[in-house]
Amino acid sequence: MNSRGERSIAELFSDALAQLAKLIGNEFDLAKAELSQKAGQMGRGVAMIGAGAIIMIPALVVLLLSAASALTHAGLSEPLAYLLAGGAALVVAGALVAIGISRMSPDTLKPAVTIEQLQRDKAAAKEMVR
């Protein structure tokens, strides 16, 4: 039996391949964990948006009616007052939707840690094969 210092090239290459296979398995585990974390993060974000929207709708209606009433008392006709209040709400809602969509873009959800680690592992594998 060979001692640890007298291993053949085939044994060394076999060990390197075994370590590489273990490393790839670890990378898949890391990717799975990171993607699961990102999916959970997205799910919690969607739930919070939904809960906030449900609570906000009645409050927003009351505020818009108050704003329209104030505009009417300021001298505008009722239809114009309601149109201005509704238009302002539409602009704010559009901005909020745009911000929400940008936060769920593919760039923010991609598994950056896994990709970075895979690039490091690729470089290490190239060094091992040399």
Phi, psi and omega per residue, in radians:
M1 nan 2.339 -3.133
N2 -1.288 2.536 3.022
S3 -1.361 2.956 -3.078
R4 -1.036 -0.593 -3.109
G5 -1.382 -0.226 -3.060
E6 -1.992 0.672 -3.108
R7 -1.370 2.578 -3.126
S8 -1.369 2.891 3.119
I9 -1.095 -0.666 3.132
A10 -1.095 -0.722 3.108
E11 -1.139 -0.755 3.118
L12 -1.092 -0.763 3.136
F13 -1.142 -0.690 3.097
S14 -1.093 -0.750 3.096
D15 -1.110 -0.723 3.133
A16 -1.096 -0.729 3.108
L17 -1.152 -0.676 3.113
A18 -1.123 -0.728 3.108
Q19 -1.149 -0.669 3.116
L20 -1.140 -0.723 3.104
A21 -1.105 -0.727 3.100
K22 -1.121 -0.707 3.120
L23 -1.097 -0.745 3.123
I24 -1.118 -0.720 3.080
G25 -1.067 -0.723 3.096
N26 -1.118 -0.648 3.130
E27 -1.160 -0.678 3.072
F28 -1.115 -0.698 3.092
D29 -1.097 -0.737 3.114
L30 -1.104 -0.769 3.138
A31 -1.096 -0.750 3.137
K32 -1.098 -0.765 3.132
A33 -1.126 -0.742 -3.118
E34 -1.191 -0.715 3.115
L35 -1.149 -0.634 3.084
S36 -1.122 -0.729 3.111
Q37 -1.104 -0.761 3.139
K38 -1.128 -0.695 3.117
A39 -1.140 -0.699 3.086
G40 -1.116 -0.722 3.117
Q41 -1.081 -0.752 3.140
M42 -1.167 -0.728 3.129
G43 -1.091 -0.751 3.101
R44 -1.127 -0.669 3.108
G45 -1.110 -0.771 3.126
V46 -1.127 -0.712 3.118
A47 -1.097 -0.732 3.125
M48 -1.147 -0.701 3.098
I49 -1.090 -0.771 3.136
G50 -1.107 -0.791 3.130
A51 -1.106 -0.760 3.115
G52 -1.098 -0.700 -3.136
A53 -1.146 -0.728 -3.134
I54 -1.110 -0.724 -3.133
I55 -1.296 -0.576 -3.044
M56 -1.347 -0.492 -3.033
I57 -0.999 -0.920 3.141
P58 -1.104 -0.667 3.132
A59 -1.124 -0.707 3.141
L60 -1.144 -0.689 3.113
V61 -1.061 -0.794 3.135
V62 -1.109 -0.750 3.125
L63 -1.125 -0.696 3.123
L64 -1.169 -0.695 3.074
L65 -1.115 -0.685 3.094
S66 -1.127 -0.743 3.126
A67 -1.117 -0.748 3.122
A68 -1.123 -0.690 3.102
S69 -1.105 -0.740 3.121
A70 -1.110 -0.707 3.110
L71 -1.156 -0.637 3.100
T72 -1.131 -0.768 3.112
H73 -1.165 -0.413 3.105
A74 -1.397 -0.101 3.055
G75 2.036 -0.074 3.109
L76 -1.412 2.728 3.064
S77 -1.236 2.723 -3.106
E78 -1.022 -0.845 -3.131
P79 -1.043 -0.705 3.136
L80 -1.172 -0.698 3.124
A81 -1.081 -0.784 3.117
Y82 -1.155 -0.658 3.119
L83 -1.117 -0.776 3.120
L84 -1.125 -0.773 3.140
A85 -1.115 -0.777 3.122
G86 -1.152 -0.680 3.104
G87 -1.112 -0.735 3.102
A88 -1.096 -0.735 3.111
A89 -1.110 -0.670 3.126
L90 -1.098 -0.730 3.126
V91 -1.101 -0.805 3.137
V92 -1.103 -0.773 3.135
A93 -1.074 -0.736 3.108
G94 -1.069 -0.720 3.112
A95 -1.120 -0.741 3.140
L96 -1.139 -0.711 3.106
V97 -1.119 -0.741 3.137
A98 -1.087 -0.727 3.111
I99 -1.124 -0.775 3.128
G100 -1.064 -0.738 3.127
I101 -1.131 -0.707 -3.128
S102 -1.153 -0.517 3.127
R103 -1.345 -0.227 3.096
M104 -1.903 0.417 -3.136
S105 -1.252 2.753 3.138
P106 -1.011 -0.575 -3.138
D107 -1.114 -0.677 -3.124
T108 -1.351 -0.347 -3.100
L109 -1.751 -0.116 -3.100
K110 -1.236 2.566 -3.097
P111 -1.332 1.410 -3.027
A112 -1.092 -0.705 -3.120
V113 -1.109 -0.768 -3.133
T114 -1.131 -0.762 3.136
I115 -1.077 -0.776 3.127
E116 -1.090 -0.751 -3.137
Q117 -1.155 -0.681 3.103
L118 -1.105 -0.640 3.096
Q119 -1.146 -0.699 3.086
R120 -1.130 -0.713 -3.136
D121 -1.161 -0.627 3.102
K122 -1.087 -0.764 3.122
A123 -1.145 -0.690 3.129
A124 -1.154 -0.676 3.119
A125 -1.138 -0.678 3.096
K126 -1.110 -0.675 3.107
E127 -1.159 -0.669 -3.129
M128 -1.132 -0.670 -3.076
V129 -1.291 -0.439 -3.125
R130 -1.006 nan nan
